[in-house]
Amino acid sequence: MASTATTTASHYISLAKTLPPKLQRFFARYPSSQILEPLPSGAFPRTGYQADRRNPFQPKKHPKTGRTHDPVYSLRRQADLVKAARNYGVEELLPYTPKKTEEQLKHRVQYGLRVKGTGVDQKVKGKIFERQMAVKMEKRREAMLKMPALIREWKAVGRKNWTKWPK
């Protein structure tokens, strides 16, 4: 029994040595409960960092003042950690973060490929001419396709009797 625990611990230690320093520091400060041996009381041991904050990716509300403190790791740093963990196959050991692959997929399934500014009372990015460009180009394309017939009609009618001047 004790030998299997030591072999799994030594296996995790050898795996941890192959990780980049950024991930090694993170897992040293915030080890996952999946890789820790439970205490006799049934709880898992916690580091000093975990005593302050269970999940370093989530904001924390101060118990006395009620003020919300930012997460220890910004969203950009969370994304960097998740990418590195994904490359080394240890992403499931990270605590909850919206940057995890499974969370990104859940969000994509729930909301699809929404375009910002297409809802009610939302502003769209881009200048007005940029937003109208697609419609204008489509009209221009259709006009170019109709151009040979228009030229034939012009030649038949002549300039004097032409009534289809552009507005």
Steps between C-alpha positions, in 0.01 A plus 500: 500500500772746601715397204224586249460843659873564478515381138216730397659785694836435335325477163338841555833643616674377184218647289524830688871526419421498127263798530619854420592718801180705475282191541730354766461815711124502452455135604739548794283786626159361404525118478191324370307278741523226234872455563504542880458228759208579737572558869364252760213744563398467133594856404781579260815683614517864395795724428525851641392637164191278499413609854474858372314412184344173386497592131760756385308551174186633672448843660470495880266701719666636815310365804507825701484779243298314237726639230580269210869433439628410155613144430865415566542412131363739237300362207805530275718307747221244544493446124879457496484243781216310332688488168814370668301245703319385185834450321629286787173311552424625852216742424249300708714563811442877479219653708190642331568783257297628203813457289499118524424316177184334632365835626574663164312219322203531740485873429520439124214246520286728716550826309621392158687747282331818612608826340545789740252778439224300335274508806261771616661830609852381417760695312684331217870546446618672185423820310168524320661466156675183617174350624317583176783379277367146450156618385652758266737248346213255443297771321805591294556135406139461386525823297814372328325174412211695343737737315511321157119511472500867605760587235295324230192696611696829497622435145146418387334805663776759476596783731211726404224259603681347801289511818694274740746764624650427843339683790 
